Every structure is written in structure tokens, then in C-alpha cells.
Amino acid sequence: MAVLAAGVVAGSGGAVAEPAATSTPALSQYTAVTPARVLDTQAGALVGAGGTVTVDLSGRLPVTATAVVLNVTGLAASAATSVTAYQTGTTRPGTAAVNLHANESRAGSVTVRVGPDRKVDLHNAAGSLHLVADLSGYYATGSGAKFQTTATAELFDVVLATAVTTTVDLSAHVPAGVTAVAVTLTAGQSSAQTSVTAWQAGSARPDTSVVTVAARRTASNLAVVAVGADRKVNLWNQAGTVRLIGQLAGYYGADAAGAFVPVTPHRALDTTTGLGAAGPLVAGGYLSFDATVAAPALPISGVVANLTGTQGTAAARISMSQSPADPTARTLYVDAARTATTQVLAPLFDRRVKLRNVETSGSVHLRGDVTGYFVQTCPGVAGCVFAWGAGVNGEFGDGTSDYRAEPKPIPGFGDVVAVAGGSSENMALRADGTVWVWGHGEAVPGWTAYRPVRVPVPSGITGRSRQRPGARVGRHGVVVGPHRLRPDR
């Protein structure tokens, strides 16, 4: 059993990670913006092989920004190539935001960490092409909305005519108060090369795009789209006709719990080399890979990554599990003998991302490049308590008893500033000075409580307590995060 609150961890039945006080990163939240084109090289020279273009976003992002969400489009590539997006001033990673074949135009969504200068570099690996980048939003400390993964829901399946706006209502799928939705898009059956724009209903159509597809081909991409109070989104098709399928990957809103931590892009999966999992992924086959090897020592609930399919022997559709009962979320479409990339906002099951190769007769290799993590935090309340492990005698504090491998908060139990644990009982100090206990032990009234119970404390206790990382007591253990507790009671 383990519990965590306000940077405090208590646990038994296994080792508890003890991050150094300087290793805990600041948590960020998302702000959606009116989509804006922030780069378009078509008015100038092509970006050649090995060329890098810098996108200066300092005039569009606050100084507290930690990462940006961009839709990067490569146009008319002269050779097969990949485009890498990364923080200006850092070493270019061996990852990809979008992959293109010769004579192809294609878009890829990517989340990129930014530094104080708020600049992003885009690097072209081979040949020449034009690059376009559209800003969807940004992560920053101190304000914004958290992310919530949902079970798969098909939001729309529509055929878009040329230059006609189609409005889709998402209110049946996302709650009130949502500020943006993450939608996995699959565009196919296109009569001409085209780009599709998605934006908040009731506002002017921006000069941006979310997915680009060639005639008679299929392409996938993730779109993060701002929504208003009516939770409606507009879709607009540039040329010809195209069928567009949208599936919900998650949303940003007041009741969400996932705060964001951007990281240096790194490869966590490459089935061509056996990194993360051996490949290729055969028709109908499953694989899972550990996406948290480079994660910070926090309760990680999800991962942001770019997923690439390559060397397929037949057309493949890769699906990603979004819940234990839902293993077939539409994620990535890859044509035979081609390479395609899309961004995923993936939930974790036992710290792993689960993928399946469906609707195909061939095999395909997969790569996964991690750009950030979602951290489980308190939805709607500050200082909540997370519990996991063996909770057979009320140790979870939520009325249940089972085994839980991943941290989950005690619903509605907030304003906690410290926790401690005995052999099977847990205690919490709230900001108002009250003490609460749950679990099984002599400190618990009646010996067992499946939910927190307030207990009396001696009166007249005043002063300031300081607890340091690594402090431990008893078999249950206590690890205190890098902060000072001031229960002036």
C-alpha cells in the first residue's frame, strides 16, 4: 500500500522512489489559442537537405510557456525525408514529427518543449521541401487546463465537399467547461490532394490545417482543437471531396487531472532494432512498450509521443488502447511500403502503451518518440491523496478493496498538506489542521475504515514543522517531497 499527497509519499510492500529535491519538474497546463500560421516558407526558398528553420514564438507565448503544440506540414518533398521538431539551442534528437515520401505533402502534429526564448527548430533530413507550421496552443505553468483521456468515441464520419463548412456537435461526448478536444483524424477516399481545417464553431475560419492527404490515399493525424461553451467544431475542406473520420482521444477541462511535463524528445520504441519491443507487428498482433524509462519520478498517467509506422507489407491500421475495455481506438494508418507518423496522447496500463495491428493482412514496424508525460494530479481540488498497492482493508480510502498498480486519488478528499502511514493505516493532515485516518490499525476508530475518518488531536499545538526528502518511519515508510510544511495549529 502506498499513499501520496502534496509531494509526500508513504508506502510498504516495495521500494519507493525518492527523487532529489531538484528533480521534480514544474507541472504545466494547456491553453488553446485561435489557430495561427507561424511559419510558411512558400514565399521564400525551399528547405534543403540538412536545413533547419527556426520558428520564433516569443510574441505568441507567455514567458511561463514550457511547450507548444504545432501542426507541421511538409509540402512537395523532392525525396523521402523526415522532419524533426525540437527546442532551439539544444542538440537535435533522432526523432520525427512527420515523415514524407518523394512528391508527397503530409502533416504531423507534435508537442515541442520550449526554453525561455520560446523558439522551435524544424530540421529537414533529405531532399528539399517547403515547411508550414500552425500553432494550436501551448503548455505553461500557473494557468490553463489539464488533460483527460477518455474511452474511444466516434465523433463524426463525414464527407466534406470543396470549400463547405461542416459543423459537428461534441456536447454528447465531452462535459461542459472543456476548452479543447484532442481528436484522432483519418482522411481518406479523397478525390484530390487537399487539406482540412478544424476550428472553434462561431469564430472566423483560420488559414491553417489539421490534416493533409493526397488523392486516393489515406492519412492520419491528431488535431487539438479549441471549443467554446457549445462544444462545437467546424470542418472545412480545401479541394475535391474527402471522407473524414474523427475519434475522441481526450479533452482539456476543469474536471481533468493530467498536468503536463515536457521532456527532451527520445525514442522509446523501435521494433526494427528491438528497442521497447521486437518486430514487426504482425496482422492482428499486439505489442506494448514501456514509455516511462525517462519519466520524472512522479505518478505518470499518460505519455505524449509521435508514433511512426514503416516497412509495412500491406496497408495497416494501428490502434491504441484508451481503456482496458476498449482496445481498438483508431490511431495511425500506414500504406504498404510507406512511412507515416502521427502524434498520440496515450494512457498507460502498468506504465505501458498498448498497440494493435488491425484491418490488415501484413506486418509493420513501429517507432515511438516521447515528447512529454501527463502526471496524475487532483481534479478540481488541491492537495489530494493518491493511493496504490494492496488495499485489502480500506487502505485506498475510497471504499474499495483490491490491488492497484497505478496511483489514483481519493475522490473529494482535498486540501491535504501531509500524509503518514503505519503498517496498514494511513493518516492525513489537512490545511485546516484536522487529522484524518483510514485503513486498518489501532489509530483507526473501530480498527477499520474504508474512507477517511476525522480523529481528535491534542489542542494547543502550535509551531512550524520541516520535513526533508527521504525521511522514513516504520514499516510503512514516509517520503516527503521538497517543500516546507507549516501547520500552524
N, C-alpha and C positions, 0 to 999 in steps of 0.2 A: 504494500500500500504506500502511495506517495501523495503528498499534497503540495500545492504551490500557491502563493499569494503575494502580490506586490513585491516580487523578486525574492520570495522566500520559498525554499523547498524543504519538505520533510519526507523521509521515506524509509522503507525497510524492504527486505527481500531482494537486495541487489545494490550495486554501486550507484551512486548519484553523482552526475557530472557537476563539477564545481568550476564554472568559468571564472577567470580572473576579472577583477572589478573593471578593468579597461576593455574587456572583450564583449561586453553587452552593447550591441548597436542600438541607436535610436530607432524607434518604430515610426513608420510613415503611413499616411492615409492618402486616398486618391481624390483628386479634384478633376472633374470633367470640364472641358472647355469647348467653346464653339470650334468645330474642326477648322484648321487653318493650314494652308500650304506654306511650309517653312523652307523648302528647297525645291528648285526646278532648274536643272542645268540645260534645258532645251533652248534657252536663249543664248547659250554660250557653247563652249567646246565640250566634246564628249569626254567622259571619264575613261581614261585608258587603263591598260593592264598595270596593276600595282598602284593605281591612282587613288588618292584619298581626298575627300571633300569634307570640310568642317562646317557643321550647322550650328550657328550661334543662336541660342535660345534665351540669352540673358534678358532680352526685352520682353519675353513672354512668360518667364517663370519667376516665382519669388526666390529670395535668397535661401529659403528653407527647403527648396526642392532637392530631392535625393535621386529621382529617376523620372524618365519621360516615357510615354507610350507613343510610338511613331508607327505609321504605316509607310513602309519603304517600297517603292516601285522601281524596278529596272525596266527600261524601255529599249526594245530592238537590240538586244545583245548580239554582238558580232561573233561570239564564241560562247561555249558553255562556261559559266562562271558562277561565283558566289559573292555575295555582298555581306560584309561584316560590319556591325554597328557596335561602337564601344566608346567609353569615356575619353574625351580628348586629354592628351597628356599622359595616358597610360599605355602600357605595352599592348599591341594588338593581339587579341586572343585568336585561337584557331577554331572559331565558331562561325555560324552562318545565320543571318536574318532572312535571306531569300536566296534561292538557287534558280538559275535560268539556263536554258539550252540556247543554242545558236538560233538567232532570228526570233527569239521569244520575248514577250513582255509579261511580267508577273509581279505581284505584290506580296509582301510579307509583313505582318505586324511584329513588333519587337519592343521589349521593355529594356531601356538602357539606363544604367546608373550615370549620374552627372556629378561633377565636382562644383566647387564654388563659382567657377566661370560659366557653368551651365552650357557647356558645349559638347557636341557629339560628333565623332568622326565616322564616316562611311567609306569603306575600302572596297575596291573592285579587284577581284583576283586575276581575271584574264579577259582578253579581248577589250572591246570598248562598248560603252552604252551610255545612255542618259539616266540620271537618277532624279527621282521625285520623292519628297518626304512630306507627310502630312501629320500634324500634331493632333492627337486625340485627347490628351490630358497629362497629368503629372502626379507623382507622389511627393509629399512633403511632410515634414514633422510639424506637429502642433495643430493641424486642421485637416479637414477632408472627411472622406467616408471610408469605412472598412469594406472588405470583400467577403462575400458569402457564396460558397459553392452550392449548387442545387442539383437535385436529380434531373436527368435529361428531360427536357420538354421541347417538342417541336413547335416553334413559334409561328412559322409560316412556310408555305411551299407555294410559290407564286411564279407566274411567267410575266416578266417585265417587258413591255414594249418600249420602243425608242422614245426617249425624252418625255415619258409619262411618269408622274409621281404616284406611287402606291403607298398608302398608309396602313400600318399594321398596329393593332392594339395589343399591348402586352400586359394589360392590367389583370388578366386572369392568371398570369404566371409569376408576377413579381409583386411584392407588397407596396403599399403606399410609403412614401418617403425615400424611395430609391432614386439615386441621382444618375446612375449609368448602368447599362447592361453589357455583359460580355456574351457575344453571340458567335458561334461557330458557323461560318457560311460555306456552302457548297454551291458553286455556279457551274452549270452545265447546259448542254443542248443549245449552245449559243450559235446564232446564225451569222455572226460577225465578231471580230475582235472587239471587246468592249470593256468598260469599267463601270462599276456600280458605286453609287454614293449612298451613304446612310447618315441620317441626321435627325435631331430632335424635331418632332412634329410641331408646327406652329411657328417655326423660325425659318429664316431665309436659307435656301439651298447653298451650301458652301462649294467652293471649287476644289473639292477633294474627292478621294475614292477609298473604298474599303476592300475591293477585290477586283482583279484584272484577269480576264480569261480570253484565250484565242478562240477563233471559230472552230466549232466542232470538237472542242476539248472541255475538260473539267478541271476546275481549280478550287482549292480550299484556302480559307484564311480566317483569322479571328478578328472580329470587329468589336471595339469597346465604344459604345455609343451613348452619349448623354440623353437623358429623358427628363421630361417635365412632370408636373403633377398628374397629367392624364396618362402617363406611361405609354405614349405612342411614338412610333418611329416612322420616318419617311424613307422610301427607297426610290432611287432614280437610276435608269439605265441609259448609258451614253449612245449605244448603237445597236441596231438589229433587235433581236429578241433573245432573252436568256431566262432559263429557269433558275430560280434562287431558292435554296432551302436554308432555313435558319434554325439552329438548335441552341437552347439556352445553356451557357456554360456557368453562369453565375451573375451576381449583381453587386453593386456598391450601394450601401444604405445605412440607415440609423440602427437597424437591428442586426447588422452583420458583425462578425467577430474577428475577421482576419486582417491584422495590421501587416505592413509590408516591410521587408528588409532587402534592399538591392545588394547584389554581390558582384564580384568580378566574374564575367562570363566564363564558364568552364564546361567541358564535355563530361557528362555523367554516363552516357550510353553510346556505344558504337559496336554494333553486332558484327561489323566487318573485322574487328580486332579482338572481340571478346570482352570489351570493356562494358561492365554492367550486366551483360547477358550475351550468350553465344547466339549466332545467327546462321543463316537468315531465318526470319519468322515465316513459317510455312502457312499455307492456306488453312484457315480455321484455327491456327495456333495462337497460344497466349504467351506473353512474357511479362515479367515485372523486373524493375530495376530500382536500386537504392539511389534516390535522388538527393540524399541528405548528407553525403560524405563530407561536403564542405560547408554544411549549415552551421549557423551560430548555435551556441548552447542555450536554446530557447525551445518552448513547446511548438514545434513546427507542425502546421496543419496542412500546408499545401506548397506547391512549387510553381514558379513561372519559368517556362522553358520554351525553346524552339525545337520542334520535332521534325526531323527530316527522314523521308523515305527515299531509297535509292536502289539501283540494280535489281529492280523487280522483274520477274519472269512473266508476269501478267499484270493487268490493272489491279490495284489493291485499294481497299478502303480500310484505314486503320481506325479502330475505335478505342476509346479510353473510358475506363470505369469512372463514373462520377458518384456512385454509391454502391454498397455491396449488392444490392438487388438490381442494379442497372449497369450491366457490363457492355453496353453497345452504343455509347454516345458517339455520334459522328464526329470525327476529328480531322483526318487527313486523307486526301485522295491522291494516289500516285499512279500515273500511267506507266505501262510496261517500258522498261529500259530507259526511264527518265528519272529525274530527281526533283522533289518538291518539298517545300518547308512550310510549316505553319506554327504559330505560337499557341501554346496551351497553358491554361490555368488549372493545374491538376491537383485534385485532392490526393492525400496519401493514405494508404492502408498498410499498417505496420511499417511506416516510413518508406513505402514503395509506391511507384506509379505502375498501374496495370494497363497493358495494351493487348489488343487482339487484332488479327488479320482476318477480316470478314469480306464476304461477297467477292471472292476471287478464286482462281484456280492455280495461282502461282505463289511464289515466295518473294520476300522483300527484305532488304536490310534497313535497319533503323539507327538513327543517331539522335541524341538528346542533349541540348546545350542549355544549361541552367543559368538564368539571369537574376533570380531572386527567390525569396521564400515568403510565404504567409505564416504569421505567428498567431497562435490561438490567444485571443485576449478576451476581455469582458464585453459582451454585447449589452450596451445600454447602462452598465453600472461600472463604477471604478473600484479597483481593489477586490476583485472576486477571487474565489478559491478554485483551483484545479485539482482534481484527484484522479489517480490511476493506479493500476496494480491489482491486487487481490482484495476485493471489497465484500467479504462474506458476512460481515457483522456490522453493516452500516457505515463502513469507512468512507464510502463515496459521498455521503451526506445528502444524496438526492432521492433517497427512498428505495434505491435499487441495491441488489447484491449480485455480483458476478465477477468476472475477470476482465479488466480493461487495460489494453496495451497503450492507449493514447490518452493524453490529458483531456479532461472535459470539465467545464465549470459547474459549480453548484448553482442551479438557476435561482435568481433573485436574492442571492446572498452576497452583498457587496460591502464596500467601504471597509475592507479588511486591510490592516496595516502590518500584521504579523501572524504567523502560524507556528505551532509546535506539535510534536507527536510523541505518543508513548508507544507501547507495544502494538496496540490495536486502536487506541483512541486518538482523536485529533482535537486540537484547540485553536481558536482564532480570536485575536484581539481586534475589535472594530474601532474606527476612528472616534466613536463617541465614548470610548473607554469600557464598553461592555465586553464580557468574555463569553464565548460560546464553545460548546463541546459536542462531539458526535462520535459514533463508533462504539467500541466495546472496551470497558475498563472501569476501574474504581473511580476515575474522575468524572464518569458519565452518570447522571442521575438514573437509577434503575439499572445500571450497568450497561445498557444497550440503547442506542438512539440512532435511527436511520436518517435523521435530519438534525441540523444544528439546534441545540437547546441552550438557552441562556442560563448561566450559573452565577450565583452571587460572588462578589470579590470583596476583599477587605477594604474598608473605607479609609480615607485619609492618605492614600498612596499618591505621592507626587514625585516629580523629578523627570530626568531625561535618561533614556537608555540608549546605548550604542552597541549594535551587534555587528560582527565582522564576518566576511565570507569565510566559509569553511568551519564555522562553529558547529559542533555536534553534541547531542545529548542522547544517552540511552540507545537501545537497540533500534528505535525508530529513526533517530537521527534528525538533525536540523541543519539546513544550509541557508545562510542569509545572504541576500544579494547586496550589491554595492549601494546602500542607501543608509541614512540615519533615521532611526525610529524615535519619535518624540511623543509618546503617550503621556501627556501632562495631566495625569489623573492620580 
